[in-house]
Amino acid sequence: MIVLACGLLIVLRVYKRIGLRRQAFGLLDWVLLAVVFAYTARHIYEVLGLIGSTASAYRVVGWSSDPLLSILLLEAVLLRRSVAASGGGLVAHCWGAFCAAIFLTSLGDMGIWAAAQGYL
């Protein structure tokens, strides 16, 4: 996910250089970002509470997935908005599918967390 985030950042820079970058979010964008960032904040709060306890390397590496998904979603929404502002088309639909995939992955993480906490 780190490599993907770096790649999307490069694409954002290219879009900015050629004048396609636009940051105006719609209501759906704000809702998706708010849900994912709220869950990420909750996740970071739980991880900070575990400082000092022993954890496996697998678990420690897993802690980075939610913040990385938040960054990926933000970048993908920016890219989708940039292409949609320039006329949309199939490229905008591809970035929209990318946003949906990232959001659904985050939603799956939320479901796993809710099941582990006994909410489901």
N, CA, C and O atoms as CSV, one atom per row, in Angstrom:
chain,resi,resn,atom,element,x,y,z
A,1,MET,N,N,0.820,-1.204,0.000
A,1,MET,CA,C,0.000,0.000,0.000
A,1,MET,C,C,0.859,1.260,0.000
A,1,MET,O,O,0.443,2.298,-0.515
A,2,ILE,N,N,2.050,1.169,0.575
A,2,ILE,CA,C,2.944,2.337,0.576
A,2,ILE,C,C,3.367,2.669,-0.854
A,2,ILE,O,O,3.383,3.834,-1.251
A,3,VAL,N,N,3.710,1.636,-1.620
A,3,VAL,CA,C,4.118,1.850,-3.006
A,3,VAL,C,C,2.953,2.419,-3.817
A,3,VAL,O,O,3.147,3.312,-4.642
A,4,LEU,N,N,1.750,1.906,-3.581
A,4,LEU,CA,C,0.572,2.410,-4.281
A,4,LEU,C,C,0.303,3.867,-3.922
A,4,LEU,O,O,-0.015,4.671,-4.799
A,5,ALA,N,N,0.427,4.211,-2.655
A,5,ALA,CA,C,0.224,5.601,-2.227
A,5,ALA,C,C,1.256,6.519,-2.877
A,5,ALA,O,O,0.922,7.630,-3.289
A,6,CYS,N,N,2.491,6.069,-2.972
A,6,CYS,CA,C,3.526,6.873,-3.641
A,6,CYS,C,C,3.211,7.027,-5.126
A,6,CYS,O,O,3.405,8.103,-5.693
A,7,GLY,N,N,2.728,5.962,-5.758
A,7,GLY,CA,C,2.354,6.038,-7.172
A,7,GLY,C,C,1.211,7.002,-7.411
A,7,GLY,O,O,1.237,7.774,-8.369
A,8,LEU,N,N,0.205,6.965,-6.547
A,8,LEU,CA,C,-0.921,7.900,-6.694
A,8,LEU,C,C,-0.489,9.336,-6.444
A,8,LEU,O,O,-1.019,10.263,-7.056
A,9,LEU,N,N,0.472,9.521,-5.549
A,9,LEU,CA,C,0.995,10.867,-5.307
A,9,LEU,C,C,1.702,11.390,-6.557
A,9,LEU,O,O,1.590,12.570,-6.887
A,10,ILE,N,N,2.423,10.523,-7.244
A,10,ILE,CA,C,3.075,10.922,-8.498
A,10,ILE,C,C,2.023,11.316,-9.530
A,10,ILE,O,O,2.186,12.316,-10.229
A,11,VAL,N,N,0.948,10.542,-9.632
A,11,VAL,CA,C,-0.119,10.870,-10.583
A,11,VAL,C,C,-0.763,12.209,-10.220
A,11,VAL,O,O,-1.053,13.013,-11.106
A,12,LEU,N,N,-0.988,12.456,-8.930
A,12,LEU,CA,C,-1.539,13.747,-8.508
A,12,LEU,C,C,-0.631,14.902,-8.911
A,12,LEU,O,O,-1.110,15.953,-9.336
A,13,ARG,N,N,0.675,14.707,-8.777
A,13,ARG,CA,C,1.622,15.755,-9.174
A,13,ARG,C,C,1.583,15.995,-10.678
A,13,ARG,O,O,1.647,17.138,-11.131
A,14,VAL,N,N,1.476,14.918,-11.448
A,14,VAL,CA,C,1.380,15.063,-12.903
A,14,VAL,C,C,0.093,15.794,-13.268
A,14,VAL,O,O,0.102,16.686,-14.115
A,15,TYR,N,N,-1.018,15.415,-12.627
A,15,TYR,CA,C,-2.292,16.096,-12.888
A,15,TYR,C,C,-2.185,17.580,-12.565
A,15,TYR,O,O,-2.704,18.417,-13.304
A,16,LYS,N,N,-1.516,17.910,-11.465
A,16,LYS,CA,C,-1.351,19.319,-11.095
A,16,LYS,C,C,-0.502,20.046,-12.131
A,16,LYS,O,O,-0.797,21.184,-12.494
A,17,ARG,N,N,0.544,19.392,-12.601
A,17,ARG,CA,C,1.442,20.013,-13.579
A,17,ARG,C,C,0.725,20.317,-14.895
A,17,ARG,O,O,1.004,21.330,-15.535
A,18,ILE,N,N,-0.198,19.440,-15.299
A,18,ILE,CA,C,-0.899,19.670,-16.568
A,18,ILE,C,C,-2.219,20.415,-16.366
A,18,ILE,O,O,-2.963,20.637,-17.322
A,19,GLY,N,N,-2.503,20.794,-15.134
A,19,GLY,CA,C,-3.666,21.631,-14.866
A,19,GLY,C,C,-4.969,20.886,-14.639
A,19,GLY,O,O,-6.035,21.491,-14.750
A,20,LEU,N,N,-4.926,19.596,-14.326
A,20,LEU,CA,C,-6.160,18.832,-14.099
A,20,LEU,C,C,-6.537,18.713,-12.630
A,20,LEU,O,O,-7.631,18.238,-12.325
A,21,ARG,N,N,-5.690,19.118,-11.728
A,21,ARG,CA,C,-5.940,18.892,-10.315
A,21,ARG,C,C,-7.038,19.816,-9.798
A,21,ARG,O,O,-6.994,21.031,-9.989
A,22,ARG,N,N,-8.019,19.212,-9.143
A,22,ARG,CA,C,-9.130,19.961,-8.558
A,22,ARG,C,C,-9.470,19.329,-7.214
A,22,ARG,O,O,-9.501,18.103,-7.105
A,23,GLN,N,N,-9.723,20.134,-6.196
A,23,GLN,CA,C,-9.932,19.602,-4.859
A,23,GLN,C,C,-11.333,19.813,-4.313
A,23,GLN,O,O,-11.543,19.595,-3.119
A,24,ALA,N,N,-12.277,20.213,-5.096
A,24,ALA,CA,C,-13.634,20.437,-4.603
A,24,ALA,C,C,-14.331,19.090,-4.406
A,24,ALA,O,O,-14.589,18.369,-5.369
A,25,PHE,N,N,-14.630,18.763,-3.160
A,25,PHE,CA,C,-15.281,17.490,-2.848
A,25,PHE,C,C,-16.792,17.643,-2.869
A,25,PHE,O,O,-17.320,18.709,-2.551
A,26,GLY,N,N,-17.483,16.581,-3.242
A,26,GLY,CA,C,-18.932,16.529,-3.161
A,26,GLY,C,C,-19.353,15.939,-1.821
A,26,GLY,O,O,-18.508,15.538,-1.021
A,27,LEU,N,N,-20.642,15.886,-1.580
A,27,LEU,CA,C,-21.164,15.362,-0.316
A,27,LEU,C,C,-20.771,13.901,-0.111
A,27,LEU,O,O,-20.358,13.520,0.984
A,28,LEU,N,N,-20.896,13.088,-1.145
A,28,LEU,CA,C,-20.531,11.676,-1.028
A,28,LEU,C,C,-19.054,11.513,-0.704
A,28,LEU,O,O,-18.684,10.649,0.091
A,29,ASP,N,N,-18.212,12.332,-1.310
A,29,ASP,CA,C,-16.780,12.282,-1.010
A,29,ASP,C,C,-16.520,12.586,0.458
A,29,ASP,O,O,-15.741,11.897,1.116
A,30,TRP,N,N,-17.177,13.620,0.964
A,30,TRP,CA,C,-16.994,13.985,2.374
A,30,TRP,C,C,-17.469,12.869,3.308
A,30,TRP,O,O,-16.833,12.589,4.324
A,31,VAL,N,N,-18.584,12.240,2.958
A,31,VAL,CA,C,-19.116,11.166,3.809
A,31,VAL,C,C,-18.147,9.981,3.829
A,31,VAL,O,O,-17.825,9.456,4.895
A,32,LEU,N,N,-17.686,9.563,2.651
A,32,LEU,CA,C,-16.746,8.434,2.583
A,32,LEU,C,C,-15.472,8.733,3.364
A,32,LEU,O,O,-15.002,7.909,4.149
A,33,LEU,N,N,-14.923,9.917,3.141
A,33,LEU,CA,C,-13.695,10.287,3.845
A,33,LEU,C,C,-13.915,10.389,5.349
A,33,LEU,O,O,-13.057,9.971,6.127
A,34,ALA,N,N,-15.061,10.943,5.772
A,34,ALA,CA,C,-15.338,11.075,7.205
A,34,ALA,C,C,-15.448,9.718,7.878
A,34,ALA,O,O,-14.926,9.526,8.976
A,35,VAL,N,N,-16.121,8.775,7.232
A,35,VAL,CA,C,-16.273,7.432,7.814
A,35,VAL,C,C,-14.920,6.759,7.948
A,35,VAL,O,O,-14.599,6.206,9.000
A,36,VAL,N,N,-14.133,6.802,6.898
A,36,VAL,CA,C,-12.836,6.118,6.919
A,36,VAL,C,C,-11.869,6.804,7.882
A,36,VAL,O,O,-11.155,6.129,8.623
A,37,PHE,N,N,-11.838,8.133,7.878
A,37,PHE,CA,C,-10.925,8.822,8.780
A,37,PHE,C,C,-11.366,8.692,10.245
A,37,PHE,O,O,-10.515,8.645,11.133
A,38,ALA,N,N,-12.659,8.634,10.510
A,38,ALA,CA,C,-13.125,8.421,11.891
A,38,ALA,C,C,-12.708,7.042,12.390
A,38,ALA,O,O,-12.259,6.892,13.526
A,39,TYR,N,N,-12.860,6.040,11.531
A,39,TYR,CA,C,-12.423,4.697,11.935
A,39,TYR,C,C,-10.906,4.660,12.115
A,39,TYR,O,O,-10.407,4.013,13.036
A,40,THR,N,N,-10.180,5.339,11.252
A,40,THR,CA,C,-8.720,5.362,11.376
A,40,THR,C,C,-8.303,6.048,12.672
A,40,THR,O,O,-7.367,5.596,13.332
A,41,ALA,N,N,-8.976,7.121,13.044
A,41,ALA,CA,C,-8.667,7.804,14.307
A,41,ALA,C,C,-8.933,6.874,15.488
A,41,ALA,O,O,-8.148,6.826,16.434
A,42,ARG,N,N,-10.040,6.136,15.430
A,42,ARG,CA,C,-10.345,5.164,16.486
A,42,ARG,C,C,-9.279,4.081,16.548
A,42,ARG,O,O,-8.864,3.666,17.630
A,43,HIS,N,N,-8.843,3.632,15.387
A,43,HIS,CA,C,-7.813,2.601,15.310
A,43,HIS,C,C,-6.492,3.104,15.906
A,43,HIS,O,O,-5.834,2.390,16.662
A,44,ILE,N,N,-6.116,4.328,15.562
A,44,ILE,CA,C,-4.871,4.902,16.095
A,44,ILE,C,C,-4.967,5.064,17.612
A,44,ILE,O,O,-3.988,4.842,18.324
A,45,TYR,N,N,-6.141,5.449,18.105
A,45,TYR,CA,C,-6.356,5.570,19.550
A,45,TYR,C,C,-6.140,4.229,20.246
A,45,TYR,O,O,-5.519,4.173,21.307
A,46,GLU,N,N,-6.649,3.148,19.652
A,46,GLU,CA,C,-6.466,1.815,20.239
A,46,GLU,C,C,-5.005,1.390,20.193
A,46,GLU,O,O,-4.505,0.791,21.146
A,47,VAL,N,N,-4.322,1.690,19.107
A,47,VAL,CA,C,-2.908,1.318,18.980
A,47,VAL,C,C,-2.071,2.072,20.000
A,47,VAL,O,O,-1.171,1.494,20.610
A,48,LEU,N,N,-2.355,3.353,20.195
A,48,LEU,CA,C,-1.613,4.117,21.198
A,48,LEU,C,C,-1.832,3.562,22.599
A,48,LEU,O,O,-0.945,3.660,23.448
A,49,GLY,N,N,-2.999,2.982,22.851
A,49,GLY,CA,C,-3.265,2.361,24.144
A,49,GLY,C,C,-2.490,1.069,24.357
A,49,GLY,O,O,-2.350,0.601,25.487
A,50,LEU,N,N,-1.990,0.497,23.275
A,50,LEU,CA,C,-1.230,-0.752,23.362
A,50,LEU,C,C,0.272,-0.545,23.457
A,50,LEU,O,O,1.033,-1.512,23.498
A,51,ILE,N,N,0.703,0.711,23.492
A,51,ILE,CA,C,2.143,0.978,23.593
A,51,ILE,C,C,2.665,0.425,24.905
A,51,ILE,O,O,2.090,0.650,25.969
A,52,GLY,N,N,3.747,-0.290,24.807
A,52,GLY,CA,C,4.352,-0.901,25.985
A,52,GLY,C,C,4.011,-2.364,26.136
A,52,GLY,O,O,4.701,-3.084,26.859
A,53,SER,N,N,2.948,-2.833,25.464
A,53,SER,CA,C,2.614,-4.253,25.527
A,53,SER,C,C,3.336,-4.990,24.405
A,53,SER,O,O,3.772,-4.384,23.426
A,54,THR,N,N,3.453,-6.277,24.560
A,54,THR,CA,C,4.126,-7.075,23.540
A,54,THR,C,C,3.139,-7.413,22.423
A,54,THR,O,O,1.977,-7.734,22.672
A,55,ALA,N,N,3.620,-7.336,21.214
A,55,ALA,CA,C,2.796,-7.655,20.051
A,55,ALA,C,C,3.676,-8.329,19.004
A,55,ALA,O,O,4.871,-8.055,18.896
A,56,SER,N,N,3.055,-9.207,18.244
A,56,SER,CA,C,3.808,-9.901,17.196
A,56,SER,C,C,4.121,-8.937,16.055
A,56,SER,O,O,3.480,-7.897,15.903
A,57,ALA,N,N,5.113,-9.306,15.265
A,57,ALA,CA,C,5.495,-8.471,14.119
A,57,ALA,C,C,4.340,-8.373,13.126
A,57,ALA,O,O,4.134,-7.321,12.521
A,58,TYR,N,N,3.586,-9.455,12.955
A,58,TYR,CA,C,2.437,-9.456,12.050
A,58,TYR,C,C,1.405,-8.431,12.491
A,58,TYR,O,O,0.843,-7.718,11.660
A,59,ARG,N,N,1.155,-8.351,13.783
A,59,ARG,CA,C,0.168,-7.408,14.305
A,59,ARG,C,C,0.647,-5.961,14.157
A,59,ARG,O,O,-0.139,-5.072,13.831
A,60,VAL,N,N,1.925,-5.737,14.395
A,60,VAL,CA,C,2.476,-4.387,14.283
A,60,VAL,C,C,2.399,-3.901,12.839
A,60,VAL,O,O,2.052,-2.744,12.599
A,61,VAL,N,N,2.714,-4.758,11.880
A,61,VAL,CA,C,2.622,-4.381,10.472
A,61,VAL,C,C,1.164,-4.123,10.100
A,61,VAL,O,O,0.885,-3.227,9.303
A,62,GLY,N,N,0.246,-4.878,10.652
A,62,GLY,CA,C,-1.180,-4.694,10.380
A,62,GLY,C,C,-1.723,-3.372,10.878
A,62,GLY,O,O,-2.736,-2.891,10.370
A,63,TRP,N,N,-1.071,-2.776,11.860
A,63,TRP,CA,C,-1.526,-1.490,12.387
A,63,TRP,C,C,-1.461,-0.382,11.352
A,63,TRP,O,O,-2.197,0.599,11.454
A,64,SER,N,N,-0.602,-0.517,10.367
A,64,SER,CA,C,-0.438,0.547,9.368
A,64,SER,C,C,-1.484,0.493,8.259
A,64,SER,O,O,-1.583,1.433,7.471
A,65,SER,N,N,-2.261,-0.575,8.179
A,65,SER,CA,C,-3.175,-0.729,7.043
A,65,SER,C,C,-4.275,0.331,7.019
A,65,SER,O,O,-4.575,0.867,5.952
A,66,ASP,N,N,-4.871,0.642,8.137
A,66,ASP,CA,C,-5.978,1.608,8.140
A,66,ASP,C,C,-5.521,3.036,7.824
A,66,ASP,O,O,-6.179,3.712,7.033
A,67,PRO,N,N,-4.421,3.518,8.410
A,67,PRO,CA,C,-3.958,4.849,7.980
A,67,PRO,C,C,-3.582,4.889,6.496
A,67,PRO,O,O,-3.826,5.889,5.821
A,68,LEU,N,N,-2.998,3.820,5.994
A,68,LEU,CA,C,-2.651,3.787,4.575
A,68,LEU,C,C,-3.891,3.766,3.694
A,68,LEU,O,O,-3.909,4.397,2.638
A,69,LEU,N,N,-4.923,3.051,4.114
A,69,LEU,CA,C,-6.177,3.052,3.350
A,69,LEU,C,C,-6.803,4.443,3.333
A,69,LEU,O,O,-7.392,4.849,2.331
A,70,SER,N,N,-6.677,5.170,4.437
A,70,SER,CA,C,-7.200,6.544,4.484
A,70,SER,C,C,-6.477,7.436,3.488
A,70,SER,O,O,-7.103,8.228,2.785
A,71,ILE,N,N,-5.168,7.306,3.431
A,71,ILE,CA,C,-4.376,8.100,2.492
A,71,ILE,C,C,-4.731,7.719,1.058
A,71,ILE,O,O,-4.892,8.591,0.205
A,72,LEU,N,N,-4.852,6.419,0.792
A,72,LEU,CA,C,-5.205,5.961,-0.553
A,72,LEU,C,C,-6.575,6.478,-0.975
A,72,LEU,O,O,-6.756,6.893,-2.119
A,73,LEU,N,N,-7.537,6.454,-0.062
A,73,LEU,CA,C,-8.875,6.942,-0.400
A,73,LEU,C,C,-8.843,8.434,-0.709
A,73,LEU,O,O,-9.471,8.880,-1.669
A,74,LEU,N,N,-8.129,9.198,0.084
A,74,LEU,CA,C,-8.018,10.631,-0.166
A,74,LEU,C,C,-7.413,10.893,-1.546
A,74,LEU,O,O,-7.922,11.718,-2.305
A,75,GLU,N,N,-6.337,10.195,-1.862
A,75,GLU,CA,C,-5.697,10.383,-3.164
A,75,GLU,C,C,-6.617,9.962,-4.307
A,75,GLU,O,O,-6.698,10.648,-5.325
A,76,ALA,N,N,-7.302,8.846,-4.140
A,76,ALA,CA,C,-8.192,8.360,-5.201
A,76,ALA,C,C,-9.364,9.308,-5.420
A,76,ALA,O,O,-9.773,9.527,-6.561
A,77,VAL,N,N,-9.908,9.873,-4.348
A,77,VAL,CA,C,-11.006,10.833,-4.484
A,77,VAL,C,C,-10.519,12.088,-5.208
A,77,VAL,O,O,-11.219,12.625,-6.066
A,78,LEU,N,N,-9.319,12.551,-4.861
A,78,LEU,CA,C,-8.760,13.708,-5.555
A,78,LEU,C,C,-8.573,13.427,-7.044
A,78,LEU,O,O,-8.866,14.278,-7.883
A,79,LEU,N,N,-8.087,12.239,-7.365
A,79,LEU,CA,C,-7.881,11.879,-8.769
A,79,LEU,C,C,-9.216,11.765,-9.504
A,79,LEU,O,O,-9.338,12.221,-10.641
A,80,ARG,N,N,-10.209,11.163,-8.864
A,80,ARG,CA,C,-11.520,11.035,-9.503
A,80,ARG,C,C,-12.136,12.406,-9.750
A,80,ARG,O,O,-12.710,12.660,-10.809
A,81,ARG,N,N,-12.011,13.284,-8.761
A,81,ARG,CA,C,-12.546,14.635,-8.912
A,81,ARG,C,C,-11.830,15.401,-10.023
A,81,ARG,O,O,-12.456,16.155,-10.769
A,82,SER,N,N,-10.523,15.204,-10.129
A,82,SER,CA,C,-9.754,15.891,-11.164
A,82,SER,C,C,-10.204,15.473,-12.552
A,82,SER,O,O,-10.392,16.319,-13.426
A,83,VAL,N,N,-10.377,14.182,-12.762
A,83,VAL,CA,C,-10.770,13.682,-14.080
A,83,VAL,C,C,-12.228,14.040,-14.366
A,83,VAL,O,O,-12.569,14.393,-15.495
A,84,ALA,N,N,-13.086,13.952,-13.357
A,84,ALA,CA,C,-14.497,14.285,-13.552
A,84,ALA,C,C,-14.666,15.756,-13.927
A,84,ALA,O,O,-15.551,16.104,-14.708
A,85,ALA,N,N,-13.823,16.611,-13.372
A,85,ALA,CA,C,-13.902,18.040,-13.675
A,85,ALA,C,C,-13.494,18.335,-15.112
A,85,ALA,O,O,-13.889,19.350,-15.685
A,86,SER,N,N,-12.706,17.447,-15.684
A,86,SER,CA,C,-12.245,17.680,-17.054
A,86,SER,C,C,-13.115,16.978,-18.088
A,86,SER,O,O,-12.732,16.893,-19.255
A,87,GLY,N,N,-14.260,16.481,-17.691
A,87,GLY,CA,C,-15.173,15.873,-18.653
A,87,GLY,C,C,-15.591,14.469,-18.321
A,87,GLY,O,O,-16.497,13.929,-18.956
A,88,GLY,N,N,-14.957,13.861,-17.340
A,88,GLY,CA,C,-15.364,12.524,-16.908
A,88,GLY,C,C,-14.988,11.448,-17.893
A,88,GLY,O,O,-13.840,11.368,-18.330
A,89,GLY,N,N,-15.941,10.630,-18.241
A,89,GLY,CA,C,-15.688,9.531,-19.159
A,89,GLY,C,C,-15.269,8.273,-18.433
A,89,GLY,O,O,-15.473,8.131,-17.228
A,90,LEU,N,N,-14.681,7.368,-19.184
A,90,LEU,CA,C,-14.305,6.076,-18.630
A,90,LEU,C,C,-13.182,6.175,-17.604
A,90,LEU,O,O,-13.131,5.382,-16.663
A,91,VAL,N,N,-12.289,7.132,-17.775
A,91,VAL,CA,C,-11.206,7.288,-16.805
A,91,VAL,C,C,-11.761,7.677,-15.439
A,91,VAL,O,O,-11.297,7.184,-14.411
A,92,ALA,N,N,-12.752,8.561,-15.433
A,92,ALA,CA,C,-13.386,8.945,-14.166
A,92,ALA,C,C,-14.084,7.751,-13.528
A,92,ALA,O,O,-14.080,7.609,-12.305
A,93,HIS,N,N,-14.682,6.894,-14.349
A,93,HIS,CA,C,-15.319,5.693,-13.805
A,93,HIS,C,C,-14.281,4.736,-13.211
A,93,HIS,O,O,-14.546,4.081,-12.203
A,94,CYS,N,N,-13.129,4.658,-13.818
A,94,CYS,CA,C,-12.057,3.811,-13.277
A,94,CYS,C,C,-11.603,4.312,-11.913
A,94,CYS,O,O,-11.427,3.525,-10.983
A,95,TRP,N,N,-11.411,5.641,-11.795
A,95,TRP,CA,C,-11.023,6.192,-10.496
A,95,TRP,C,C,-12.150,6.041,-9.477
A,95,TRP,O,O,-11.890,5.852,-8.289
A,96,GLY,N,N,-13.399,6.123,-9.933
A,96,GLY,CA,C,-14.528,5.897,-9.038
A,96,GLY,C,C,-14.552,4.463,-8.526
A,96,GLY,O,O,-14.842,4.224,-7.353
A,97,ALA,N,N,-14.248,3.509,-9.404
A,97,ALA,CA,C,-14.179,2.106,-8.982
A,97,ALA,C,C,-13.035,1.907,-7.992
A,97,ALA,O,O,-13.150,1.118,-7.054
A,98,PHE,N,N,-11.948,2.614,-8.202
A,98,PHE,CA,C,-10.820,2.553,-7.279
A,98,PHE,C,C,-11.226,3.070,-5.903
A,98,PHE,O,O,-10.884,2.471,-4.884
A,99,CYS,N,N,-11.961,4.194,-5.877
A,99,CYS,CA,C,-12.467,4.744,-4.606
A,99,CYS,C,C,-13.385,3.743,-3.910
A,99,CYS,O,O,-13.288,3.535,-2.700
A,100,ALA,N,N,-14.271,3.130,-4.680
A,100,ALA,CA,C,-15.199,2.152,-4.110
A,100,ALA,C,C,-14.450,0.957,-3.537
A,100,ALA,O,O,-14.801,0.461,-2.467
A,101,ALA,N,N,-13.427,0.494,-4.238
A,101,ALA,CA,C,-12.657,-0.653,-3.753
A,101,ALA,C,C,-11.941,-0.333,-2.448
A,101,ALA,O,O,-11.915,-1.157,-1.534
A,102,ILE,N,N,-11.362,0.854,-2.360
A,102,ILE,CA,C,-10.677,1.252,-1.130
A,102,ILE,C,C,-11.681,1.394,0.007
A,102,ILE,O,O,-11.415,0.950,1.125
A,103,PHE,N,N,-12.834,2.007,-0.263
A,103,PHE,CA,C,-13.843,2.167,0.780
A,103,PHE,C,C,-14.366,0.815,1.245
A,103,PHE,O,O,-14.546,0.605,2.445
A,104,LEU,N,N,-14.612,-0.097,0.323
A,104,LEU,CA,C,-15.104,-1.422,0.711
A,104,LEU,C,C,-14.058,-2.205,1.507
A,104,LEU,O,O,-14.410,-2.968,2.407
A,105,THR,N,N,-12.790,-2.024,1.184
A,105,THR,CA,C,-11.730,-2.643,1.973
A,105,THR,C,C,-11.740,-2.091,3.391
A,105,THR,O,O,-11.619,-2.844,4.357
A,106,SER,N,N,-11.884,-0.780,3.514
A,106,SER,CA,C,-11.978,-0.164,4.843
A,106,SER,C,C,-13.221,-0.644,5.583
A,106,SER,O,O,-13.178,-0.890,6.788
A,107,LEU,N,N,-14.322,-0.774,4.862
A,107,LEU,CA,C,-15.556,-1.269,5.469
A,107,LEU,C,C,-15.373,-2.701,5.976
A,107,LEU,O,O,-15.897,-3.065,7.029
A,108,GLY,N,N,-14.633,-3.503,5.227
A,108,GLY,CA,C,-14.322,-4.858,5.679
A,108,GLY,C,C,-13.490,-4.852,6.948
A,108,GLY,O,O,-13.730,-5.651,7.854
A,109,ASP,N,N,-12.508,-3.953,7.021
A,109,ASP,CA,C,-11.713,-3.817,8.246
A,109,ASP,C,C,-12.582,-3.397,9.422
A,109,ASP,O,O,-12.401,-3.872,10.543
A,110,MET,N,N,-13.537,-2.491,9.151
A,110,MET,CA,C,-14.452,-2.067,10.210
A,110,MET,C,C,-15.305,-3.238,10.691
A,110,MET,O,O,-15.569,-3.367,11.886
A,111,GLY,N,N,-15.729,-4.079,9.775
A,111,GLY,CA,C,-16.516,-5.259,10.130
A,111,GLY,C,C,-15.719,-6.237,10.969
A,111,GLY,O,O,-16.236,-6.788,11.940
A,112,ILE,N,N,-14.464,-6.459,10.605
A,112,ILE,CA,C,-13.590,-7.350,11.387
A,112,ILE,C,C,-13.399,-6.789,12.779
A,112,ILE,O,O,-13.452,-7.531,13.760
A,113,TRP,N,N,-13.176,-5.477,12.881
A,113,TRP,CA,C,-13.002,-4.842,14.175
A,113,TRP,C,C,-14.281,-4.955,15.014
A,113,TRP,O,O,-14.228,-5.278,16.201
A,114,ALA,N,N,-15.437,-4.683,14.379
A,114,ALA,CA,C,-16.707,-4.742,15.104
A,114,ALA,C,C,-17.002,-6.161,15.588
A,114,ALA,O,O,-17.541,-6.345,16.679
A,115,ALA,N,N,-16.652,-7.161,14.781
A,115,ALA,CA,C,-16.865,-8.551,15.205
A,115,ALA,C,C,-15.940,-8.908,16.374
A,115,ALA,O,O,-16.352,-9.596,17.307
A,116,ALA,N,N,-14.695,-8.439,16.318
A,116,ALA,CA,C,-13.749,-8.735,17.398
A,116,ALA,C,C,-14.146,-8.033,18.702
A,116,ALA,O,O,-13.867,-8.545,19.787
A,117,GLN,N,N,-14.786,-6.879,18.606
A,117,GLN,CA,C,-15.224,-6.140,19.790
A,117,GLN,C,C,-16.564,-6.614,20.324
A,117,GLN,O,O,-16.998,-6.181,21.392
A,118,GLY,N,N,-17.224,-7.504,19.586
A,118,GLY,CA,C,-18.520,-8.030,20.015
A,118,GLY,C,C,-19.703,-7.195,19.599
A,118,GLY,O,O,-20.810,-7.402,20.096
A,119,TYR,N,N,-19.494,-6.247,18.688
A,119,TYR,CA,C,-20.601,-5.412,18.211
A,119,TYR,C,C,-21.470,-6.137,17.186
A,119,TYR,O,O,-22.634,-5.778,17.010
A,120,LEU,N,N,-20.934,-7.140,16.513
A,120,LEU,CA,C,-21.689,-7.876,15.521
A,120,LEU,C,C,-22.031,-9.263,16.044
A,120,LEU,O,O,-22.674,-10.046,15.344
